[in-house]
Amino acid sequence: MTGLVGFGGGIGGFYLASSLGAIKKAMGTAAPGYLIFAALAVIALLGLTSVKKRWRTTWGAALQGARI
């Protein structure tokens, strides 16, 4: 889990800022960069939504009898 959190911080803290800066320098505005990242977020949401049922039937089924 720590690796995923670090990865998310790296994307948001370093890559997002540097890519938006490069796009703004090249095009004069950062709007296309925001649109690209918004499109990537929608693609990620669709991907997670498509595998959600499989995750729940495979991982969740193993935990049905667990008493936590």
C-alpha positions as CSV (number, residue, x, y, z in Angstrom):
1,M,0.0,0.0,0.0
2,T,2.8,2.4,0.7
3,G,4.1,2.0,-2.8
4,L,0.7,2.9,-4.3
5,V,0.5,6.0,-2.1
6,G,4.0,7.0,-3.1
7,F,3.2,6.4,-6.7
8,G,0.1,8.6,-6.5
9,G,2.2,11.3,-4.8
10,G,4.8,11.1,-7.5
11,I,2.2,11.5,-10.2
12,G,0.4,14.3,-8.6
13,G,3.4,16.2,-7.2
14,F,6.0,15.8,-9.9
15,Y,4.6,14.5,-13.2
16,L,1.4,16.5,-13.2
17,A,3.2,19.8,-12.5
18,S,6.1,19.2,-15.0
19,S,3.8,18.0,-17.8
20,L,1.4,20.9,-17.3
21,G,4.4,23.3,-17.3
22,A,5.7,21.8,-20.6
23,I,2.2,22.0,-22.2
24,K,1.8,25.6,-21.1
25,K,5.2,26.5,-22.4
26,A,4.5,24.8,-25.8
27,M,0.9,26.0,-26.2
28,G,0.6,29.1,-24.1
29,T,-2.2,27.6,-21.9
30,A,-2.5,24.6,-19.5
31,A,-6.0,23.7,-20.6
32,P,-5.0,20.9,-23.0
33,G,-3.0,19.3,-20.1
34,Y,-6.0,19.4,-17.8
35,L,-8.1,17.8,-20.5
36,I,-5.5,15.0,-21.0
37,F,-5.4,14.2,-17.3
38,A,-9.2,14.3,-17.1
39,A,-9.4,11.9,-19.9
40,L,-6.9,9.6,-18.2
41,A,-8.9,9.8,-15.0
42,V,-12.1,8.8,-16.9
43,I,-10.3,5.9,-18.6
44,A,-9.0,4.7,-15.2
45,L,-12.5,5.0,-13.7
46,L,-14.0,2.9,-16.6
47,G,-11.3,0.3,-16.2
48,L,-11.9,0.0,-12.4
49,T,-15.6,-0.2,-13.0
50,S,-15.2,-3.0,-15.5
51,V,-13.2,-5.2,-13.2
52,K,-15.1,-4.4,-10.0
53,K,-17.5,-7.3,-10.3
54,R,-14.7,-9.8,-10.9
55,W,-12.8,-8.5,-7.8
56,R,-15.9,-8.8,-5.6
57,T,-16.6,-12.4,-6.8
58,T,-13.0,-13.6,-6.4
59,W,-11.6,-11.7,-3.4
60,G,-14.8,-11.0,-1.7
61,A,-16.0,-14.6,-1.9
62,A,-13.0,-15.8,0.0
63,L,-13.8,-13.4,2.9
64,Q,-17.5,-14.3,3.2
65,G,-16.8,-16.7,6.1
66,A,-14.2,-14.6,7.8
67,R,-15.1,-13.0,11.1
68,I,-13.2,-9.8,11.6
